[in-house]
């Protein structure tokens, strides 16, 4: 997980997971619309997942 991806996940979470697939972008975007904190947490969890 690079430093720039983490910064992007903090400021605009859907854009940070763009390389992880359409489903991840949609989930993070919906959570981000519900609130900034859930979107950031979801983006960081998806970025930290070693399987993807």
TORKOL-4160 file (C-alpha; in steps of 0.2 Angstrom, whole numbers, padded with zeros to 4 digits, m for minus):
52
<pt num="1" X="0000" Y="0000" Z="0000"/>
<pt num="2" X="0009" Y="0016" Z="m0006"/>
<pt num="3" X="0009" Y="0032" Z="0003"/>
<pt num="4" X="m0001" Y="0041" Z="m0011"/>
<pt num="5" X="m0015" Y="0028" Z="m0011"/>
<pt num="6" X="m0017" Y="0031" Z="0008"/>
<pt num="7" X="m0018" Y="0050" Z="0005"/>
<pt num="8" X="m0030" Y="0047" Z="m0009"/>
<pt num="9" X="m0041" Y="0035" Z="0002"/>
<pt num="10" X="m0042" Y="0049" Z="0015"/>
<pt num="11" X="m0047" Y="0063" Z="0004"/>
<pt num="12" X="m0057" Y="0054" Z="m0010"/>
<pt num="13" X="m0060" Y="0035" Z="m0006"/>
<pt num="14" X="m0068" Y="0029" Z="m0022"/>
<pt num="15" X="m0054" Y="0035" Z="m0032"/>
<pt num="16" X="m0041" Y="0026" Z="m0022"/>
<pt num="17" X="m0048" Y="0009" Z="m0025"/>
<pt num="18" X="m0050" Y="0011" Z="m0044"/>
<pt num="19" X="m0038" Y="m0003" Z="m0048"/>
<pt num="20" X="m0047" Y="m0016" Z="m0037"/>
<pt num="21" X="m0063" Y="m0018" Z="m0048"/>
<pt num="22" X="m0080" Y="m0011" Z="m0051"/>
<pt num="23" X="m0088" Y="m0019" Z="m0035"/>
<pt num="24" X="m0075" Y="m0011" Z="m0024"/>
<pt num="25" X="m0078" Y="0006" Z="m0031"/>
<pt num="26" X="m0097" Y="0004" Z="m0029"/>
<pt num="27" X="m0096" Y="m0002" Z="m0011"/>
<pt num="28" X="m0084" Y="0012" Z="m0006"/>
<pt num="29" X="m0094" Y="0025" Z="m0016"/>
<pt num="30" X="m0110" Y="0020" Z="m0007"/>
<pt num="31" X="m0102" Y="0020" Z="0010"/>
<pt num="32" X="m0093" Y="0037" Z="0006"/>
<pt num="33" X="m0111" Y="0044" Z="0002"/>
<pt num="34" X="m0117" Y="0038" Z="0019"/>
<pt num="35" X="m0102" Y="0046" Z="0028"/>
<pt num="36" X="m0084" Y="0051" Z="0026"/>
<pt num="37" X="m0078" Y="0039" Z="0039"/>
<pt num="38" X="m0086" Y="0023" Z="0033"/>
<pt num="39" X="m0079" Y="0026" Z="0016"/>
<pt num="40" X="m0062" Y="0029" Z="0022"/>
<pt num="41" X="m0062" Y="0014" Z="0032"/>
<pt num="42" X="m0068" Y="0003" Z="0018"/>
<pt num="43" X="m0055" Y="0010" Z="0006"/>
<pt num="44" X="m0041" Y="0007" Z="0018"/>
<pt num="45" X="m0047" Y="m0011" Z="0021"/>
<pt num="46" X="m0049" Y="m0015" Z="0003"/>
<pt num="47" X="m0031" Y="m0007" Z="m0001"/>
<pt num="48" X="m0024" Y="m0017" Z="0014"/>
<pt num="49" X="m0031" Y="m0034" Z="0008"/>
<pt num="50" X="m0016" Y="m0045" Z="0001"/>
<pt num="51" X="m0027" Y="m0056" Z="m0009"/>
<pt num="52" X="m0032" Y="m0043" Z="m0022"/>
